[in-house]
């Protein structure tokens, strides 16, 4: 009996590319083996923040950031970008997040210790929420 050689079908390849400025991630992109973009996320940074942490030598001027100010997510059906915006304090803690529909989804107090508000997604907003309870 002779040796039989078979060719395996080639599996589709997916590649993830990451771009950085210094230590800050600025873009994450996934493409398939044909070069088609499957996903794209852009991370935008700013230098302004609320001087609320109370930490020594911190403030909107001397802390300097960079602070995550927004995240843009590419929608593959129409090519648009959906933006989620963030507000940070001078220690870099995200104080609030506003989704692409303009709804603030959470907020923290000036001490960064206590969540002051949480808005859960609703079926009418196109979101879903799953709650796991321990037994």
ChimeraX attribute file (.defattr): number of C-alpha atoms within 10 A of each C-alpha:
attribute: neighborCount
match mode: 1-to-1
recipient: residues
	/A:1	3
	/A:2	4
	/A:3	5
	/A:4	5
	/A:5	6
	/A:6	6
	/A:7	5
	/A:8	6
	/A:9	6
	/A:10	6
	/A:11	7
	/A:12	9
	/A:13	10
	/A:14	14
	/A:15	13
	/A:16	13
	/A:17	10
	/A:18	12
	/A:19	14
	/A:20	11
	/A:21	8
	/A:22	7
	/A:23	7
	/A:24	14
	/A:25	15
	/A:26	17
	/A:27	18
	/A:28	16
	/A:29	16
	/A:30	16
	/A:31	16
	/A:32	14
	/A:33	11
	/A:34	9
	/A:35	11
	/A:36	10
	/A:37	16
	/A:38	15
	/A:39	15
	/A:40	18
	/A:41	19
	/A:42	18
	/A:43	19
	/A:44	18
	/A:45	16
	/A:46	13
	/A:47	16
	/A:48	20
	/A:49	25
	/A:50	16
	/A:51	18
	/A:52	18
	/A:53	18
	/A:54	13
	/A:55	11
	/A:56	6
	/A:57	9
	/A:58	16
	/A:59	20
	/A:60	17
	/A:61	14
	/A:62	11
	/A:63	18
	/A:64	16
	/A:65	19
	/A:66	15
	/A:67	23
	/A:68	23
	/A:69	19
	/A:70	19
	/A:71	21
	/A:72	18
	/A:73	20
	/A:74	19
	/A:75	14
	/A:76	12
	/A:77	6
	/A:78	7
	/A:79	9
	/A:80	11
	/A:81	16
	/A:82	15
	/A:83	19
	/A:84	19
	/A:85	18
	/A:86	21
	/A:87	19
	/A:88	25
	/A:89	26
	/A:90	26
	/A:91	21
	/A:92	18
	/A:93	18
	/A:94	19
	/A:95	21
	/A:96	20
	/A:97	21
	/A:98	17
	/A:99	15
	/A:100	15
	/A:101	10
	/A:102	11
	/A:103	14
	/A:104	18
	/A:105	14
	/A:106	16
	/A:107	20
	/A:108	19
	/A:109	14
	/A:110	17
	/A:111	14
	/A:112	17
	/A:113	8
	/A:114	10
	/A:115	14
	/A:116	13
	/A:117	13
	/A:118	13
	/A:119	10
	/A:120	14
	/A:121	14
	/A:122	10
	/A:123	9
	/A:124	7
	/A:125	10
	/A:126	7
	/A:127	9
	/A:128	10
	/A:129	9
	/A:130	6
	/A:131	5
	/A:132	6
	/A:133	5
	/A:134	4
	/A:135	3
